[in-house]
Amino acid sequence: MKNEIITIIIILIIASIFGCLDTAQPKNDSKVYGSDYVNFQMPTGWEVHPMPGDGTVIWMKEYPRIRVIEFNSKEKFDLSYNRALNIDNGTYTIIKVNETVNGIEVKIVKTTHANTGDVQDEYFFEKNNKYYHLIGWDFTGWDSVKQVKSRKKIDAAVNTIVTTIT
């Protein structure tokens, strides 16, 4: 009886070890903090913070924040980009911009909430056959100086992420 219990314990330990080592899972869109799929150099002054929803979220102290999402298909990427372009223009002021960062074309949809003045800018790019969507936001209110400073911090961080993401 004692040998049987020891044998069962050993089998359970071995099974749990092999279960933890299984890395043959299919790649999904990047999820909450700790994704194995989104890797980039952390911009200076930013930290990673877990938040519900898709993507890895980084921020400077409290704000601004950036959510970094990797899609596993061009269709999902295109759907997300079209959704950003077609946001309610009665609620948001929308400016569409294209920039090149280190040879990578970045499509940007800059929005300002018409009632609150808060900013939310979305960045879309492809690198190494992977598709990325970055969402930068801050609760700036109608303080134009804060809006400009926040967007500069977000743009600088996005440039670091675009350049270093793998």
DOKOLRO-445947 format. One line per 4 residues: number of its first residue (from 1); for each residue x, y, z of N, C-alpha, C, O, CB. Coordinates in Angstrom, 2 decimals. Atoms other than C-alpha are relative to their C-alpha. Glycine has a CB too. Layout:
N
NUM> X,Y,Z,X,Y,Z,X,Y,Z,X,Y,Z,X,Y,Z; ...;
***
This chain:
166
1> 0.82,-1.19,0.00,0.00,0.00,0.00,0.86,1.25,0.00,0.58,2.21,-0.72,-0.93,0.00,1.20; -0.89,-1.16,-0.09,2.81,2.39,0.91,0.69,0.26,-1.33,0.84,1.41,-1.74,1.04,-0.20,1.11; -0.66,-0.12,1.30,4.59,1.70,-2.40,-0.96,0.54,-1.06,-0.54,1.30,-1.94,0.56,-1.35,-0.44; 1.00,-0.47,0.96,1.38,2.33,-4.35,-0.23,1.50,0.17,-0.35,2.22,-0.83,-1.33,-0.76,0.19;
5> 0.19,-1.43,-0.26,0.89,5.73,-2.70,1.20,0.80,-0.51,1.04,1.85,-1.13,-0.22,0.26,1.51; -1.21,-0.68,0.47,4.50,6.71,-3.41,0.02,0.02,-1.53,0.38,1.04,-2.12,1.28,-0.70,0.55; 0.04,0.06,1.46,4.09,5.58,-7.05,-1.00,1.00,-0.55,-0.71,1.69,-1.53,-0.36,-1.43,-0.46; 1.03,-0.96,0.46,0.90,7.64,-7.45,0.51,1.43,0.16,0.31,2.26,-0.73,-1.33,-0.19,0.79;
9> -0.54,-1.35,-0.23,2.59,10.72,-5.94,1.05,0.33,-1.05,1.05,1.44,-1.59,0.62,0.11,1.41; -1.04,-0.23,1.02,5.56,10.34,-8.31,-0.64,0.24,-1.37,-0.22,1.14,-2.10,0.98,-1.20,-0.06; 0.69,-0.18,1.28,3.24,9.97,-11.30,-0.66,1.38,-0.07,-0.57,2.04,-1.10,-1.06,-1.11,-0.21; 0.64,-1.32,-0.02,1.29,13.10,-10.29,1.02,1.11,-0.14,0.77,2.09,-0.84,-0.79,0.19,1.29;
13> -1.05,-1.02,0.09,4.50,15.12,-9.88,0.53,0.07,-1.42,0.69,1.16,-1.97,1.15,-0.31,0.99; -0.51,0.02,1.38,5.82,14.01,-13.28,-1.03,0.57,-0.96,-0.68,1.33,-1.86,0.38,-1.44,-0.41; 1.06,-0.52,0.88,2.47,14.74,-14.94,-0.12,1.51,0.12,-0.30,2.20,-0.89,-1.35,-0.66,0.33; 0.11,-1.45,-0.18,2.34,18.22,-13.43,1.19,0.72,-0.60,1.04,1.81,-1.15,-0.14,0.36,1.48;
17> -1.18,-0.63,0.59,5.91,18.97,-14.54,-0.13,0.03,-1.51,0.12,1.08,-2.12,1.29,-0.76,0.40; 0.14,0.02,1.45,5.24,17.89,-18.14,-1.14,0.90,-0.45,-1.06,1.48,-1.53,-0.23,-1.42,-0.48; 1.10,-0.91,0.35,1.96,19.82,-18.16,0.46,1.44,0.00,0.00,2.23,-0.83,-1.15,-0.17,0.97; -0.51,-1.37,-0.06,3.83,23.01,-17.21,0.98,0.29,-1.11,1.19,1.46,-1.44,0.65,0.25,1.34;
21> -1.01,-0.20,1.04,6.43,22.48,-19.93,-0.58,0.01,-1.40,0.16,0.21,-2.36,1.05,-1.06,0.10; 0.61,0.04,1.32,3.95,22.23,-22.80,0.00,1.39,-0.61,-0.70,2.29,-0.14,-1.42,-0.56,0.08; -0.08,-1.30,0.66,4.81,25.10,-25.15,-0.53,-0.07,-1.42,-0.28,0.83,-2.21,1.45,0.52,-0.01; 0.48,0.19,1.36,3.08,23.81,-28.27,-1.36,0.65,-0.23,-2.09,0.24,-1.13,-0.08,-1.48,-0.32;
25> 1.29,-0.66,0.16,0.09,26.11,-27.86,0.05,0.93,-1.21,1.09,1.52,-1.48,-0.38,0.79,1.27; 0.02,-0.90,1.14,-0.99,28.07,-30.95,0.10,1.45,0.46,-0.34,1.79,1.56,-1.26,-0.21,-0.84; -0.16,-1.42,-0.33,-0.16,31.78,-31.00,-1.35,0.70,-0.13,-2.03,0.57,-1.15,1.05,0.68,-0.93; 1.23,-0.79,0.00,-3.12,34.01,-30.12,0.36,1.47,-0.08,1.53,1.83,0.00,-0.86,-0.29,1.26;
29> -0.25,-1.43,-0.12,-3.53,37.76,-30.24,0.58,0.24,1.38,0.27,-0.49,2.32,-1.31,0.83,-0.23; -0.61,-0.27,-1.30,-1.52,39.30,-27.42,-1.08,0.30,1.02,-2.09,0.93,0.70,1.00,1.17,-0.09; 0.99,-0.18,-1.06,-3.38,39.33,-24.14,0.57,0.89,1.10,1.51,1.65,0.87,-0.44,-1.35,0.59; -0.37,-0.81,-1.13,-3.01,40.92,-20.73,1.49,-0.13,0.30,2.12,-1.11,-0.10,-0.83,-0.39,1.22;
33> -1.40,-0.05,-0.43,0.44,41.81,-19.29,0.58,-1.39,0.19,-0.03,-2.27,0.79,0.12,0.78,1.28; -0.67,1.27,-0.13,2.89,38.98,-19.48,-0.06,-0.81,-1.29,0.29,-1.99,-1.29,-0.59,-0.79,1.12; 0.09,0.70,1.27,2.31,38.08,-23.13,1.37,-0.51,-0.42,2.38,0.17,-0.25,-0.59,0.90,-1.07; -1.24,0.55,0.54,4.94,35.83,-24.63,0.28,0.54,-1.40,1.35,0.28,-1.95,-0.07,-1.53,-0.03;
37> -0.08,-0.35,1.41,4.37,37.43,-28.01,0.41,1.44,-0.26,0.93,1.73,-1.34,-1.30,-0.27,-0.64; -0.32,-1.41,0.21,4.90,41.18,-27.56,1.23,0.34,0.83,1.19,0.34,2.06,-1.20,0.92,0.38; -1.24,-0.36,-0.66,8.46,42.16,-26.75,0.54,1.29,-0.61,0.66,1.40,-1.83,1.04,-1.15,-0.11; -0.55,-1.26,0.46,9.87,45.66,-26.97,0.81,0.62,1.13,0.65,0.27,2.30,-1.12,0.97,-0.48;
41> -0.77,-0.72,-1.01,12.33,47.92,-25.20,-0.92,0.98,0.71,-1.64,1.75,0.07,1.22,0.75,-0.64; 0.88,-0.90,-0.77,10.56,49.76,-22.41,0.50,1.43,-0.16,1.66,1.72,0.11,-0.03,-0.41,1.51; -0.40,-1.41,0.10,10.58,53.50,-23.11,0.40,0.55,1.36,-0.15,0.15,2.39,-1.15,0.83,-0.60; -0.50,-0.60,-1.24,12.43,55.56,-20.49,-1.14,0.66,0.77,-1.91,1.44,0.20,1.11,1.03,-0.31;
45> 1.02,-0.60,-0.85,10.16,56.50,-17.58,-1.33,-0.73,0.00,-2.24,-0.33,0.72,-0.22,1.40,-0.41; 1.26,0.74,0.09,7.44,53.98,-18.46,0.14,-1.31,0.76,1.24,-1.83,0.94,-0.38,-0.26,-1.48; 0.05,1.27,-0.71,6.39,50.86,-16.55,-1.12,-0.85,-0.56,-2.10,-0.32,-1.10,-0.19,0.21,1.52; 1.06,0.92,0.42,4.33,47.77,-17.41,-0.98,-0.17,1.15,-0.57,-0.33,2.30,0.58,-1.38,-0.44;
49> 1.04,0.19,-1.01,1.02,47.45,-15.55,-1.09,-0.91,-0.54,-1.53,-0.73,-1.68,-0.60,1.35,0.44; 1.10,0.86,0.44,-1.61,44.71,-15.74,-1.31,0.76,0.00,-1.63,1.49,0.95,-0.10,-1.25,0.90; 1.34,-0.57,0.09,-5.02,45.87,-16.89,-0.87,-1.01,-0.73,-0.37,-1.78,-1.54,0.00,1.39,-0.75; 0.87,0.92,0.71,-8.05,43.92,-18.05,-0.07,0.37,-1.49,0.13,1.52,-1.86,-1.42,0.00,0.62;
53> 0.12,-0.22,1.43,-8.51,43.53,-21.78,1.22,-0.48,-0.75,2.18,-0.97,-0.15,-0.24,1.47,-0.28; -1.09,0.47,0.84,-6.23,42.74,-24.67,1.19,0.93,0.09,1.05,2.14,0.30,-0.46,-0.12,-1.45; -1.22,-0.78,0.13,-2.65,43.88,-24.87,0.75,0.20,1.30,0.26,-0.09,2.39,-0.33,1.31,-0.56; -0.88,-0.35,-1.10,0.19,44.93,-22.63,-0.14,1.50,0.22,-0.05,2.26,-0.74,1.49,-0.42,-0.28;
57> 0.21,-1.41,-0.28,-0.36,48.28,-20.90,1.21,0.56,0.73,1.71,-0.03,1.70,-1.28,0.20,0.84; -1.09,-0.70,-0.67,2.42,50.69,-19.98,-0.46,1.41,0.33,-1.34,1.96,-0.34,1.29,0.02,-0.89; 0.32,-1.39,-0.30,2.26,54.09,-18.30,1.12,0.68,0.75,2.00,0.03,1.32,-1.28,0.09,0.79; -0.92,-0.84,-0.75,4.25,56.93,-16.81,-0.71,0.39,1.28,-1.67,1.16,1.24,0.46,1.26,-0.82;
61> 0.67,-0.21,-1.29,3.33,57.03,-13.12,-1.46,-0.36,-0.18,-1.80,-1.54,-0.09,0.17,1.48,0.51; 1.40,0.33,0.21,-0.40,57.30,-13.76,-0.43,0.20,-1.45,-1.09,-0.68,-2.02,-0.87,0.84,0.91; 0.39,-0.29,1.39,-0.88,58.91,-17.20,1.12,0.74,-0.67,1.91,1.39,0.02,-1.32,0.82,-0.06; 0.82,0.71,0.97,-0.48,58.88,-20.14,0.24,-1.51,0.06,1.15,-1.99,0.74,0.28,0.51,-1.40;
65> -0.09,1.46,0.07,-0.98,55.19,-20.89,0.03,-0.43,-1.46,-0.44,0.27,-2.36,-1.18,-0.67,0.74; -0.01,0.60,1.34,-0.36,52.99,-23.90,-0.33,-1.48,0.14,0.22,-2.17,0.99,1.40,0.21,-0.71; 0.32,1.43,0.08,-1.90,49.61,-24.69,0.62,-0.51,-1.30,0.37,0.05,-2.37,-1.57,-0.27,0.05; -0.69,0.58,1.15,0.20,47.45,-27.06,-0.65,-1.35,-0.31,-0.64,-2.26,0.51,1.53,-0.17,0.27;
69> 0.70,1.21,0.40,-1.72,44.78,-28.97,0.62,-0.54,-1.28,0.87,0.21,-2.23,-1.52,0.28,-0.20; -0.46,0.66,1.22,-0.38,42.28,-31.49,-1.13,-0.88,-0.51,-1.72,-1.66,0.24,1.29,-0.84,0.25; 1.03,0.84,0.62,-2.84,40.68,-33.92,0.68,-1.14,-0.75,1.78,-0.98,-1.27,-0.90,0.83,-0.96; -0.56,1.13,0.73,-2.27,37.27,-35.46,-0.52,-0.08,-1.43,-0.22,-1.04,-2.15,-0.31,-1.28,0.74;
73> 0.48,0.01,1.38,-4.05,38.18,-38.69,-0.17,1.43,-0.51,-0.47,2.35,0.25,-1.33,-0.77,-0.13; 0.18,-1.31,0.62,-4.20,41.08,-41.12,-1.47,0.42,0.04,-1.78,1.61,0.13,0.51,-0.03,-1.46; 1.43,-0.31,-0.03,-8.00,40.85,-41.11,-0.39,0.70,1.31,-1.11,1.70,1.29,-0.84,-1.28,-0.20; 0.31,-0.62,-1.29,-8.22,41.63,-37.39,0.64,1.38,0.10,0.03,2.31,0.64,0.49,-0.88,1.16;
77> -0.71,-1.28,0.02,-5.66,44.43,-37.84,-0.81,1.02,-0.81,-1.05,2.13,-0.34,1.43,-0.17,-0.59; 0.77,-0.90,0.86,-7.65,45.96,-40.73,-1.33,0.38,0.64,-1.76,1.53,0.55,-0.24,-0.64,-1.36; 1.27,-0.27,-0.67,-10.91,45.65,-38.78,0.19,1.04,1.11,-0.62,1.96,1.24,-0.59,-1.30,0.58; -0.29,-0.94,-1.09,-9.38,47.49,-35.81,0.31,1.39,-0.55,-0.15,2.40,0.00,1.17,-0.50,0.85;
81> -0.34,-1.29,0.63,-7.96,50.24,-38.06,-1.27,0.68,-0.54,-1.47,1.87,-0.33,1.02,-0.20,-1.16; 1.25,-0.57,0.54,-11.32,50.73,-39.82,-0.92,0.47,1.12,-1.61,1.48,0.97,-0.73,-1.03,-0.87; 0.81,-0.41,-1.14,-13.08,50.88,-36.45,0.49,1.34,0.55,-0.31,2.21,0.90,0.04,-1.09,1.11; -0.57,-1.27,-0.49,-10.69,53.65,-35.33,-0.33,1.15,-0.95,-0.63,2.25,-0.50,1.53,-0.13,0.17;
85> 0.30,-1.05,0.98,-11.26,55.59,-38.56,-1.47,0.42,0.02,-1.81,1.56,-0.28,0.37,-0.47,-1.40; 1.43,-0.26,0.05,-15.02,55.34,-38.23,-0.62,0.26,1.37,-1.82,0.05,1.57,-0.70,-1.16,-0.64; 0.52,-0.35,-1.32,-15.34,56.41,-34.60,-0.98,1.16,-0.17,-0.89,1.91,-1.13,1.17,0.39,0.98; 1.04,-1.04,0.07,-18.27,58.75,-33.94,0.62,1.39,-0.07,1.15,1.88,0.92,-0.94,-0.10,1.22;
89> -0.61,-1.32,0.15,-17.10,62.10,-35.33,-0.86,1.11,0.61,-0.47,2.28,0.58,0.25,0.30,-1.46; 0.77,-0.97,-0.77,-19.89,63.84,-33.41,0.52,0.10,1.43,0.36,1.12,2.10,-1.48,-0.38,-0.01; -0.55,0.05,-1.35,-18.21,62.82,-30.17,1.49,0.29,0.02,2.02,0.76,1.03,-0.27,-1.36,0.62; -1.45,-0.17,0.05,-14.58,63.01,-31.31,0.42,0.85,-1.19,-0.19,0.80,-2.25,0.68,-1.36,-0.08;
93> -0.69,-0.65,1.10,-12.43,65.29,-33.40,1.07,-0.99,-0.44,1.84,-1.49,0.37,0.62,1.40,0.42; -0.89,1.05,0.51,-10.43,62.97,-35.65,0.98,0.61,-0.99,0.60,1.35,-1.89,-0.81,-1.13,-0.67; -1.04,-0.40,0.94,-7.13,63.64,-37.40,0.76,-1.27,-0.40,1.25,-2.00,0.46,0.97,1.08,0.62; -0.71,1.17,0.51,-5.58,60.95,-39.61,1.37,0.46,-0.49,1.48,1.42,-1.25,-0.81,-0.70,-1.16;
97> -1.37,-0.35,0.36,-1.78,61.05,-40.01,0.74,-1.29,-0.34,0.49,-2.33,0.25,0.71,0.76,1.16; -0.90,1.11,0.28,0.78,58.73,-41.59,1.42,0.50,0.24,1.79,1.57,-0.23,-0.17,-0.54,-1.46; -1.39,-0.34,-0.26,4.37,58.79,-40.36,0.87,-1.20,-0.28,0.38,-2.34,-0.33,0.19,0.49,1.46; -0.96,1.09,0.15,7.49,56.75,-40.97,0.94,0.05,1.20,1.55,1.08,1.47,0.78,0.11,-1.35;
101> -0.87,0.11,-1.17,9.40,55.57,-37.90,1.02,-1.08,-0.31,0.68,-2.26,-0.41,-0.82,-0.32,1.31; -1.09,0.96,0.28,12.75,53.93,-38.65,-0.33,-0.89,-1.19,-0.06,-2.09,-1.17,0.26,-0.88,1.24; 0.33,0.74,1.22,11.51,52.89,-42.10,-1.31,-0.75,0.05,-1.66,-1.44,-0.91,1.07,-0.95,-0.30; 1.27,0.71,-0.15,8.18,51.53,-40.80,-1.14,1.01,-0.09,-1.17,2.01,0.63,-0.05,-0.77,1.35;
105> 1.16,-0.89,0.14,4.94,53.15,-41.94,-0.95,-0.21,1.17,-1.36,-1.33,1.47,-0.74,-0.26,-1.35; 0.92,0.04,-1.13,2.74,54.00,-38.97,-1.21,0.86,-0.34,-1.09,2.05,-0.61,0.69,0.51,1.32; 1.26,-0.72,0.23,-0.90,54.95,-39.54,-0.50,0.45,1.36,-0.60,-0.35,2.29,-1.06,-0.90,-0.74; 0.41,-0.56,-1.29,-2.13,57.24,-36.77,-1.39,0.61,-0.13,-1.68,1.34,-1.08,1.03,1.05,0.51;
109> 1.31,-0.63,-0.11,-5.68,58.18,-35.82,-0.01,0.73,1.33,-0.10,0.10,2.39,-1.18,-1.06,-0.11; -0.02,-0.82,-1.22,-5.58,61.06,-33.32,-1.42,0.48,0.26,-2.07,1.06,-0.61,0.98,1.22,-0.14; 1.35,-0.44,-0.34,-8.83,61.73,-31.49,0.03,0.84,1.27,0.83,0.61,2.19,-0.95,-1.21,0.18; 0.22,-0.82,-1.18,-9.89,64.37,-29.01,-1.50,-0.04,0.29,-2.31,0.23,-0.59,0.51,1.48,-0.21;
113> 1.41,0.09,-0.37,-13.16,63.90,-27.12,-0.61,1.40,-0.03,-0.09,2.32,0.58,-0.17,-0.64,1.41; 0.63,-1.31,0.19,-15.51,66.75,-28.06,-0.54,0.61,1.29,-0.61,1.83,1.40,-1.12,-0.13,-1.00; 0.57,-0.53,-1.25,-17.00,67.06,-24.56,1.05,0.22,1.08,0.99,1.20,1.82,-1.06,-0.94,0.51; -0.96,-0.06,-1.11,-14.03,66.41,-22.28,1.37,0.54,-0.37,2.10,1.04,0.48,0.16,-1.36,0.59;
117> -1.33,-0.41,0.43,-10.97,67.27,-24.38,1.06,-1.06,0.18,2.22,-0.85,-0.17,0.40,1.22,0.74; -0.96,1.08,-0.22,-9.33,63.98,-23.43,0.49,-0.56,-1.33,-0.24,-0.56,-2.32,-0.63,-1.12,0.85; -0.61,0.50,1.23,-6.98,62.45,-26.01,0.07,-1.52,0.00,0.29,-2.15,1.04,1.40,0.60,-0.19; -0.23,1.42,0.25,-6.87,58.95,-27.43,0.52,-0.12,-1.42,-0.20,0.15,-2.37,-1.30,-0.85,0.22;
121> -0.63,0.13,1.30,-4.47,58.29,-30.28,0.31,-1.47,-0.25,0.78,-2.17,0.64,1.29,0.86,-0.09; -0.20,1.40,0.34,-4.25,54.97,-32.09,1.03,-0.11,-1.12,0.99,0.64,-2.10,-1.33,-0.67,-0.42; -1.11,0.18,0.92,-1.19,53.73,-33.98,-0.07,-1.42,-0.56,-0.27,-2.38,0.18,1.37,0.25,0.71; 0.09,1.29,0.67,-1.20,50.90,-36.52,1.22,-0.19,-0.88,1.57,0.69,-1.67,-1.31,-0.11,-0.84;
125> -1.14,0.27,0.86,1.82,49.27,-38.14,0.24,-1.49,-0.12,-0.22,-2.29,0.69,1.25,0.69,0.54; -0.41,1.38,0.25,3.21,46.06,-39.56,1.52,-0.04,0.08,2.20,0.83,-0.47,-0.51,-0.52,-1.38; -1.45,0.18,-0.09,6.70,44.83,-38.71,0.29,-1.49,0.06,-0.30,-2.21,0.86,0.58,0.73,1.24; -0.39,1.42,0.03,8.29,41.47,-39.53,-1.22,-0.92,-0.16,-1.32,-1.96,0.50,0.77,-0.37,1.27;
129> 1.21,0.78,0.28,4.95,40.16,-40.85,-0.90,-0.17,1.22,-1.66,-1.13,1.30,0.38,-1.36,-0.52; 0.89,-0.03,-1.16,3.26,40.95,-37.53,-0.74,1.33,-0.02,-0.23,2.32,-0.56,0.80,-0.19,1.35; 0.87,-1.18,0.05,0.46,43.49,-37.02,-0.23,0.53,1.41,-0.60,-0.22,2.31,-1.34,-0.34,-0.68; 0.08,-0.60,-1.32,0.37,45.92,-34.12,-0.97,1.18,0.02,-1.12,1.91,-0.96,1.39,0.46,0.44;
133> 0.93,-1.10,-0.26,-2.18,48.34,-32.70,0.37,0.56,1.39,0.29,-0.16,2.38,-1.53,-0.47,-0.06; -0.32,-0.66,-1.27,-1.09,50.81,-30.00,-1.03,1.08,0.25,-1.37,1.85,-0.65,1.44,0.61,-0.03; 0.99,-1.01,-0.38,-3.62,52.95,-28.15,0.61,0.82,1.13,0.90,0.30,2.21,-1.36,-0.66,0.44; -0.53,-0.90,-1.02,-2.29,55.97,-26.25,-1.10,0.94,0.46,-1.81,1.51,-0.37,1.21,0.79,-0.53;
137> 1.06,-0.88,-0.47,-4.59,57.98,-24.00,0.43,0.74,1.27,1.34,0.34,1.99,-1.28,-0.79,0.27; -0.21,-0.80,-1.21,-4.66,60.62,-21.30,-1.26,0.82,0.26,-1.94,1.25,-0.67,1.26,0.92,-0.14; 1.13,-0.83,-0.40,-7.34,62.46,-19.37,0.51,1.42,0.17,0.77,1.88,1.29,-0.67,-0.53,1.32; -0.62,-1.33,0.02,-6.08,65.90,-20.32,-0.99,1.13,0.23,-0.60,2.24,0.59,0.70,0.22,-1.31;
141> 0.97,-1.09,-0.02,-9.32,67.84,-20.28,0.32,0.97,-1.13,1.02,0.61,-2.08,0.01,0.73,1.37; -0.22,-0.98,1.06,-9.28,70.99,-22.37,1.27,0.80,0.21,1.43,1.87,-0.38,-1.19,0.94,-0.09; -1.29,-0.65,-0.23,-5.81,71.96,-21.11,0.90,-0.28,-1.21,1.48,-1.36,-1.31,0.66,-0.51,1.34; -0.74,0.22,1.24,-4.06,72.43,-24.46,1.48,-0.27,0.24,2.10,-1.02,-0.52,-0.15,1.20,-0.92;
145> -1.40,0.25,-0.32,-0.60,72.50,-22.86,0.17,-1.46,0.42,1.11,-2.13,0.00,0.49,0.96,1.11; -0.04,1.39,-0.45,-1.30,69.16,-21.16,-0.21,-0.95,-1.18,0.43,-2.00,-1.27,-1.06,-0.26,1.09; 0.24,0.83,1.18,-2.66,67.74,-24.44,1.29,-0.14,-0.83,1.65,-1.25,-1.23,-1.13,0.61,-0.87; -1.23,0.02,0.81,0.53,68.69,-26.32,1.09,-0.81,0.70,1.75,-1.65,0.08,0.50,1.44,-0.26;
149> -1.02,0.74,-0.76,2.85,67.38,-23.56,-0.30,-1.49,0.01,0.60,-2.31,-0.17,0.09,0.53,1.43; 0.39,1.40,-0.07,0.91,64.14,-23.26,0.23,-0.68,-1.34,0.78,-1.79,-1.40,-1.47,-0.14,0.41; -0.19,0.59,1.32,0.93,63.52,-27.00,1.48,-0.14,-0.35,1.87,-1.10,-1.01,-0.71,0.85,-1.07; -1.45,0.11,0.24,4.68,64.21,-27.16,0.57,-1.21,0.73,1.39,-1.94,0.18,0.74,1.29,0.44;
153> -0.47,1.16,-0.76,5.29,61.63,-24.41,-0.47,-1.30,-0.65,0.31,-2.25,-0.76,-0.51,0.06,1.46; 0.54,1.19,0.66,3.04,59.10,-26.16,0.75,-0.26,-1.30,1.17,-1.38,-1.56,-1.51,0.15,-0.26; -0.69,0.17,1.28,4.66,59.72,-29.56,1.43,-0.51,0.19,1.88,-1.38,-0.55,0.02,1.32,-0.77; -1.38,0.43,-0.25,8.18,59.32,-28.13,0.02,-1.47,0.43,0.87,-2.24,-0.03,0.66,0.88,1.09;
157> 0.07,1.40,-0.43,7.21,56.06,-26.40,-0.37,-0.91,-1.16,0.20,-1.99,-1.32,-1.01,-0.16,1.15; 0.41,0.79,1.16,5.47,54.78,-29.54,1.19,-0.19,-0.94,1.40,-1.28,-1.46,-1.18,0.68,-0.75; -1.16,0.11,0.88,8.61,55.53,-31.58,0.98,-1.05,0.53,1.55,-1.81,-0.25,0.70,1.36,-0.14; -0.87,1.02,-0.60,10.67,53.43,-29.14,-0.57,-1.39,-0.20,0.15,-2.32,-0.56,0.19,0.28,1.50;
161> 0.65,1.32,0.16,8.16,50.59,-29.27,0.06,-0.46,-1.44,0.43,-1.61,-1.70,-1.48,0.06,0.47; -0.02,0.37,1.42,7.90,50.64,-33.08,1.41,-0.43,-0.41,1.57,-1.41,-1.15,-0.48,1.18,-0.88; -1.39,0.28,0.38,11.70,50.64,-33.40,0.48,-1.32,0.58,1.24,-2.04,-0.07,0.91,1.13,0.45; -0.59,1.15,-0.70,12.35,47.84,-30.89,-0.89,-1.24,0.08,-0.42,-2.29,0.51,0.37,0.40,1.36;
165> 0.92,1.14,-0.15,9.28,45.56,-31.05,0.45,-1.16,-0.88,0.89,-0.96,-2.02,-1.45,0.40,-0.34; -0.40,1.19,0.77,10.01,42.00,-32.16,-1.12,-1.01,-0.10,-0.95,-2.06,-0.71,1.23,-0.66,0.62;
***
